Amino acid sequence: MSTTAPERRSPFSRGRKDDGPRASFRQLLPYLFEHKKILGVVIALSVVGAAASLAQPLLVSQVITVVQKGSPLGMLVWALVGLVVASGLLSGFQHYLLQRTGTSVVLSARRQLVRRMLRLPISEFDVRRTGDLVSRVGSDTTLLYAVITQGLIDAIGGSLVLIGALVAMAIIDPVLLGLTLLVVAVAVITVVGLSGRVRVASRKQQEKVGDLAAAVERSLSAVRTVRASNATEREIAAVEKDAEGAWRMGIQVAKISALVVPVASVALQVSLLVVLGVGGFRVASGAITIASLISFVLFLFMMIGPLGTAFGAINSVNQALGALGRIQEIISLPSETDGDAAIVPVAAIETDAAISFEDVAFTYPAEAVALHDGEEPRDLTVLHGISFAAERGKRTALVGPSGAGKSTILALIERFYDPTAGVVRLGGIDIRGLDRTDLRSQIGYVEQDAPVLAGSIRQNLLLGSPDATDEACIAVLKAVNLTEVLERNALGLDAAVGEDGVMLSGGERQRLAIARTLLAAPPILLLDESTSSLDGLNEQMLREAIDAVAENRTLIVIAHRLSTVVDSDQIVVLDHGKVVGVGTHSELVASTPLYRDLAKHQLLV
């Protein structure tokens, strides 16, 4: 932008605490309830599976008793085999449903994130790094998958097994059960104490992954500049530093998780030793039978299994809640339009102007302003009482030194930002009272360094005109002298332009961006230094194309070249966010020293 644009800063520079906002389990529930039908089936299968599992020790006890009596086993063995096979089949089907549901939960989270991200106010992108936002869509949402597939639903079914096992163990021998529960209580207290640390460490790990993604995106997007500057090794070192930061936090999560994982195993071993020791004594004393002791041990294994699953679920849920906090941080941000209902537009007026500014001021908030070491956060005002009118069907040029506020004016017309004070009008109507979609449908905007999207020429052209025909696409490419691009590739409109349009030259990228806007043929065109990357011949051809489509349309043009300015119906001269002159070229040469100086140097500023 030609105004004093704020540099991008980390969103974490906004004074957030080190552990950041935390998500609660309640915030996780909507993602689960979205798939409640499938989860209901899974839970039902868990109940059936739990019943099949609980029946097995009882059958084993009966088999032992029958064998001790010397009676024939009959159908007992087949019933036991049937239960084992049924449990395996139910487990396999349940596993498939869990995997499918986990994938669906991730999809839901990604949809919400992408929908919110692409609707965020432009000011949010001024202070947030692209790589970190991408990381939230990628790695953060993936952790939600673990909630479903690594224990949460299994823990629900397992709790039934746990309760059933406890009831059976209480019936068999309350004394052994009491000793077992004492060991288990110590394990539970240990896991609960560690779970909070897992959540905090997991969030910090995801933040470090976001830092890494932002560093990689930064380096790859400027890889040619990095190579040309012999800065490859320095960039590698910088990215590796972020990678090591993510690794260190991963190790921290692993250390805490490593304390959780063996708790169930230790609890099982200690419980088993206690049961075998005390249980053997009780068998010898005649308090219980050997069949009862074996059944108790089998139920003990059944109880510890779900307990281990529950511990794993606590671990995975806390990791997911750490990531969910970062997801919810974005989802909870207001969208671009959320505050529109509270705006009271200024009353409409009668005017012939297509666009008019009335005493408009604009200030970037402190969090969007880059600071030097030791500087206190401060707001940055870039427009001061701007007033001018762009007549309908006429061409208005904005000129001035770098940082004068030219691009900010176009951003206000597009409602990327709203003015801090004053009014911007479209046909006499305060644009804050217009639907943003309707407003932007009337405006074609070619920004400075207009991006070319990865994909084909056709996809770039159809971005704003999805129903345009091939003939219209070819005609607009011809108008901006891009037919050569079609001719050099047999794919024509389907030819790939590469990441960020790398297959095109700088001038071709800019002309393609202009063609994309011209194809939509809106009544108002905003061109931000649209000819700055063109040579003399292509600039002349593009000017002719713009002249052709500009007939009966309103143009507001930011230009660095005198040749683009002199034919304008009106020129607005800006300096330090203020209007210092308005008029034609000849009028301003005579009346405005700044313009006279700019014209003397061909406006190359």
Solvent accessible surface area in square Angstrom, and as a share of the most:
residue,aa,sasa,rsa
1,M,86,0.38
2,S,7,0.04
3,T,6,0.04
4,T,69,0.40
5,A,46,0.36
6,P,18,0.11
7,E,118,0.53
8,R,145,0.53
9,R,49,0.18
10,S,33,0.21
11,P,5,0.03
12,F,35,0.15
13,S,53,0.34
14,R,94,0.34
15,G,72,0.69
16,R,66,0.24
17,K,161,0.68
18,D,111,0.58
19,D,34,0.17
20,G,10,0.10
21,P,65,0.41
22,R,134,0.49
23,A,2,0.01
24,S,52,0.33
25,F,85,0.35
26,R,195,0.71
27,Q,66,0.29
28,L,1,0.00
29,L,48,0.24
30,P,81,0.51
31,Y,6,0.02
32,L,12,0.06
33,F,120,0.50
34,E,105,0.47
35,H,31,0.14
36,K,134,0.57
37,K,170,0.72
38,I,46,0.23
39,L,13,0.06
40,G,35,0.34
41,V,72,0.41
42,V,0,0.00
43,I,59,0.30
44,A,53,0.41
45,L,27,0.13
46,S,9,0.06
47,V,70,0.40
48,V,82,0.47
49,G,16,0.15
50,A,6,0.04
51,A,60,0.46
52,A,10,0.08
53,S,27,0.18
54,L,36,0.18
55,A,31,0.24
56,Q,36,0.16
57,P,1,0.01
58,L,92,0.46
59,L,25,0.13
60,V,36,0.21
61,S,25,0.16
62,Q,91,0.40
63,V,27,0.16
64,I,36,0.18
65,T,48,0.28
66,V,29,0.17
67,V,88,0.51
68,Q,113,0.50
69,K,155,0.66
70,G,66,0.63
71,S,53,0.34
72,P,122,0.77
73,L,59,0.29
74,G,57,0.55
75,M,145,0.65
76,L,35,0.17
77,V,59,0.34
78,W,168,0.59
79,A,44,0.34
80,L,41,0.21
81,V,69,0.40
82,G,39,0.37
83,L,41,0.20
84,V,82,0.47
85,V,82,0.47
86,A,39,0.31
87,S,23,0.15
88,G,45,0.44
89,L,127,0.63
90,L,38,0.19
91,S,65,0.42
92,G,43,0.42
93,F,105,0.44
94,Q,21,0.10
95,H,104,0.47
96,Y,114,0.43
97,L,15,0.08
98,L,6,0.03
99,Q,56,0.25
100,R,126,0.46
101,T,0,0.00
102,G,0,0.00
103,T,82,0.48
104,S,28,0.18
105,V,1,0.00
106,V,10,0.06
107,L,88,0.44
108,S,9,0.06
109,A,0,0.00
110,R,86,0.31
111,R,125,0.46
112,Q,71,0.31
113,L,0,0.00
114,V,60,0.34
115,R,141,0.51
116,R,64,0.23
117,M,17,0.08
118,L,142,0.70
119,R,143,0.52
120,L,6,0.03
121,P,32,0.20
122,I,58,0.29
123,S,38,0.25
124,E,20,0.09
125,F,53,0.22
126,D,21,0.11
127,V,2,0.01
128,R,6,0.02
129,R,57,0.21
130,T,59,0.34
131,G,1,0.01
132,D,0,0.00
133,L,10,0.05
134,V,90,0.52
135,S,7,0.05
136,R,0,0.00
137,V,32,0.19
138,G,30,0.29
139,S,41,0.26
140,D,0,0.00
141,T,0,0.00
142,T,66,0.39
143,L,40,0.20
144,L,1,0.00
145,Y,61,0.23
146,A,15,0.12
147,V,1,0.01
148,I,0,0.00
149,T,21,0.12
150,Q,112,0.50
151,G,4,0.03
152,L,25,0.13
153,I,5,0.02
154,D,56,0.29
155,A,19,0.15
156,I,67,0.34
157,G,6,0.05
158,G,11,0.10
159,S,43,0.28
160,L,65,0.32
161,V,17,0.10
162,L,41,0.21
163,I,100,0.51
164,G,19,0.18
165,A,0,0.00
166,L,46,0.23
167,V,83,0.48
168,A,16,0.13
169,M,0,0.00
170,A,39,0.30
171,I,138,0.70
172,I,40,0.20
173,D,1,0.01
174,P,90,0.57
175,V,77,0.44
176,L,0,0.00
177,L,20,0.10
178,G,41,0.40
179,L,64,0.32
180,T,0,0.00
181,L,74,0.37
182,L,120,0.60
183,V,29,0.16
184,V,14,0.08
185,A,46,0.35
186,V,96,0.55
187,A,8,0.06
188,V,55,0.32
189,I,127,0.65
190,T,59,0.34
191,V,1,0.01
192,V,90,0.52
193,G,54,0.51
194,L,18,0.09
195,S,19,0.12
196,G,37,0.36
197,R,127,0.46
198,V,0,0.00
199,R,58,0.21
200,V,33,0.19
201,A,5,0.04
202,S,0,0.00
203,R,3,0.01
204,K,63,0.27
205,Q,43,0.19
206,Q,10,0.04
207,E,12,0.06
208,K,77,0.32
209,V,39,0.22
210,G,0,0.00
211,D,31,0.16
212,L,44,0.22
213,A,28,0.22
214,A,9,0.07
215,A,16,0.12
216,V,55,0.31
217,E,69,0.31
218,R,142,0.52
219,S,16,0.10
220,L,118,0.59
221,S,74,0.48
222,A,40,0.31
223,V,46,0.26
224,R,161,0.59
225,T,90,0.52
226,V,20,0.12
227,R,158,0.58
228,A,89,0.69
229,S,62,0.40
230,N,132,0.68
231,A,13,0.10
232,T,44,0.26
233,E,128,0.57
234,R,154,0.56
235,E,26,0.12
236,I,76,0.38
237,A,58,0.45
238,A,46,0.36
239,V,29,0.16
240,E,91,0.41
241,K,146,0.62
242,D,44,0.23
243,A,39,0.30
244,E,90,0.40
245,G,5,0.05
246,A,13,0.10
247,W,160,0.56
248,R,133,0.49
249,M,32,0.14
250,G,17,0.16
251,I,62,0.32
252,Q,71,0.31
253,V,11,0.06
254,A,52,0.41
255,K,122,0.52
256,I,7,0.03
257,S,15,0.10
258,A,58,0.45
259,L,96,0.48
260,V,4,0.02
261,V,106,0.61
262,P,57,0.36
263,V,18,0.11
264,A,13,0.10
265,S,51,0.33
266,V,84,0.48
267,A,2,0.02
268,L,40,0.20
269,Q,102,0.46
270,V,59,0.34
271,S,0,0.00
272,L,41,0.21
273,L,125,0.62
274,V,42,0.24
275,V,0,0.00
276,L,89,0.44
277,G,50,0.48
278,V,49,0.28
279,G,0,0.00
280,G,32,0.31
281,F,149,0.62
282,R,55,0.20
283,V,41,0.23
284,A,91,0.70
285,S,74,0.48
286,G,62,0.59
287,A,56,0.44
288,I,19,0.10
289,T,84,0.49
290,I,74,0.37
291,A,6,0.05
292,S,33,0.21
293,L,15,0.07
294,I,61,0.31
295,S,4,0.03
296,F,0,0.00
297,V,22,0.13
298,L,59,0.29
299,F,2,0.01
300,L,0,0.00
301,F,90,0.37
302,M,35,0.16
303,M,1,0.00
304,I,7,0.03
305,G,42,0.41
306,P,17,0.11
307,L,12,0.06
308,G,22,0.22
309,T,44,0.25
310,A,31,0.24
311,F,8,0.03
312,G,32,0.31
313,A,5,0.04
314,I,58,0.29
315,N,18,0.09
316,S,8,0.05
317,V,15,0.09
318,N,10,0.05
319,Q,37,0.16
320,A,0,0.00
321,L,2,0.01
322,G,2,0.02
323,A,0,0.00
324,L,0,0.00
325,G,3,0.03
326,R,0,0.00
327,I,0,0.00
328,Q,35,0.16
329,E,34,0.15
330,I,0,0.00
331,I,31,0.16
332,S,86,0.56
333,L,28,0.14
334,P,76,0.48
335,S,13,0.08
336,E,34,0.15
337,T,71,0.42
338,D,83,0.43
339,G,45,0.43
340,D,36,0.18
341,A,103,0.80
342,A,88,0.69
343,I,48,0.24
344,V,129,0.74
345,P,56,0.35
346,V,64,0.37
347,A,79,0.62
348,A,66,0.51
349,I,81,0.41
350,E,174,0.78
351,T,45,0.26
352,D,110,0.57
353,A,5,0.03
354,A,4,0.03
355,I,0,0.00
356,S,12,0.08
357,F,4,0.02
358,E,59,0.27
359,D,94,0.49
360,V,0,0.00
361,A,22,0.17
362,F,9,0.04
363,T,31,0.18
364,Y,2,0.01
365,P,54,0.34
366,A,22,0.17
367,E,71,0.32
368,A,2,0.01
369,V,5,0.03
370,A,30,0.23
371,L,51,0.25
372,H,145,0.65
373,D,150,0.78
374,G,83,0.80
375,E,69,0.31
376,E,137,0.61
377,P,90,0.57
378,R,104,0.38
379,D,90,0.47
380,L,41,0.20
381,T,54,0.31
382,V,10,0.06
383,L,0,0.00
384,H,76,0.34
385,G,37,0.35
386,I,0,0.00
387,S,56,0.36
388,F,17,0.07
389,A,34,0.27
390,A,0,0.00
391,E,74,0.33
392,R,137,0.50
393,G,29,0.28
394,K,98,0.41
395,R,35,0.13
396,T,1,0.00
397,A,0,0.00
398,L,0,0.00
399,V,1,0.01
400,G,2,0.02
401,P,38,0.24
402,S,91,0.59
403,G,24,0.23
404,A,1,0.01
405,G,0,0.00
406,K,1,0.00
407,S,0,0.00
408,T,0,0.00
409,I,0,0.00
410,L,0,0.00
411,A,2,0.02
412,L,0,0.00
413,I,0,0.00
414,E,8,0.04
415,R,1,0.00
416,F,50,0.21
417,Y,23,0.09
418,D,44,0.23
419,P,11,0.07
420,T,88,0.51
421,A,52,0.40
422,G,27,0.26
423,V,13,0.08
424,V,1,0.01
425,R,8,0.03
426,L,17,0.09
427,G,30,0.29
428,G,0,0.00
429,I,77,0.39
430,D,1,0.00
431,I,1,0.00
432,R,47,0.17
433,G,45,0.43
434,L,42,0.21
435,D,83,0.43
436,R,22,0.08
437,T,102,0.59
438,D,81,0.42
439,L,1,0.00
440,R,67,0.24
441,S,79,0.51
442,Q,66,0.29
443,I,11,0.06
444,G,6,0.06
445,Y,49,0.19
446,V,3,0.01
447,E,72,0.32
448,Q,48,0.21
449,D,121,0.63
450,A,12,0.09
451,P,67,0.42
452,V,5,0.03
453,L,78,0.39
454,A,60,0.47
455,G,26,0.25
456,S,12,0.08
457,I,4,0.02
458,R,60,0.22
459,Q,112,0.50
460,N,1,0.01
461,L,0,0.00
462,L,41,0.20
463,L,103,0.51
464,G,52,0.50
465,S,16,0.10
466,P,98,0.62
467,D,137,0.71
468,A,27,0.21
469,T,79,0.46
470,D,61,0.31
471,E,128,0.57
472,A,39,0.30
473,C,1,0.00
474,I,78,0.40
475,A,61,0.47
476,V,14,0.08
477,L,2,0.01
478,K,141,0.60
479,A,40,0.31
480,V,0,0.00
481,N,43,0.22
482,L,5,0.03
483,T,39,0.22
484,E,112,0.50
485,V,10,0.06
486,L,24,0.12
487,E,138,0.62
488,R,125,0.46
489,N,58,0.29
490,A,116,0.90
491,L,113,0.56
492,G,18,0.17
493,L,12,0.06
494,D,71,0.37
495,A,4,0.03
496,A,67,0.52
497,V,1,0.00
498,G,19,0.18
499,E,123,0.55
500,D,87,0.45
501,G,0,0.00
502,V,57,0.33
503,M,130,0.58
504,L,14,0.07
505,S,59,0.38
506,G,33,0.32
507,G,12,0.11
508,E,17,0.08
509,R,78,0.28
510,Q,11,0.05
511,R,18,0.07
512,L,2,0.01
513,A,1,0.01
514,I,0,0.00
515,A,0,0.00
516,R,28,0.10
517,T,14,0.08
518,L,10,0.05
519,L,27,0.14
520,A,49,0.38
521,A,50,0.39
522,P,6,0.04
523,P,69,0.44
524,I,7,0.04
525,L,2,0.01
526,L,0,0.00
527,L,2,0.01
528,D,1,0.00
529,E,5,0.02
530,S,3,0.02
531,T,6,0.03
532,S,51,0.33
533,S,60,0.39
534,L,5,0.03
535,D,83,0.43
536,G,53,0.51
537,L,127,0.63
538,N,22,0.11
539,E,13,0.06
540,Q,81,0.36
541,M,69,0.31
542,L,1,0.00
543,R,40,0.15
544,E,96,0.43
545,A,7,0.06
546,I,10,0.05
547,D,71,0.37
548,A,73,0.56
549,V,39,0.22
550,A,15,0.11
551,E,126,0.57
552,N,135,0.69
553,R,59,0.21
554,T,3,0.01
555,L,1,0.00
556,I,0,0.00
557,V,6,0.04
558,I,1,0.00
559,A,5,0.04
560,H,44,0.20
561,R,61,0.22
562,L,29,0.15
563,S,44,0.29
564,T,11,0.06
565,V,0,0.00
566,V,54,0.31
567,D,95,0.49
568,S,7,0.04
569,D,73,0.38
570,Q,36,0.16
571,I,0,0.00
572,V,0,0.00
573,V,0,0.00
574,L,0,0.00
575,D,38,0.19
576,H,145,0.65
577,G,0,0.00
578,K,107,0.45
579,V,45,0.26
580,V,70,0.40
581,G,12,0.11
582,V,72,0.41
583,G,11,0.10
584,T,49,0.28
585,H,49,0.22
586,S,80,0.52
587,E,98,0.44
588,L,1,0.01
589,V,49,0.28
590,A,85,0.66
591,S,80,0.51
592,T,8,0.05
593,P,92,0.58
594,L,44,0.22
595,Y,0,0.00
596,R,105,0.38
597,D,72,0.37
598,L,8,0.04
599,A,13,0.10
600,K,160,0.68
601,H,103,0.46
602,Q,93,0.41
603,L,3,0.01
604,L,119,0.59
605,V,71,0.41
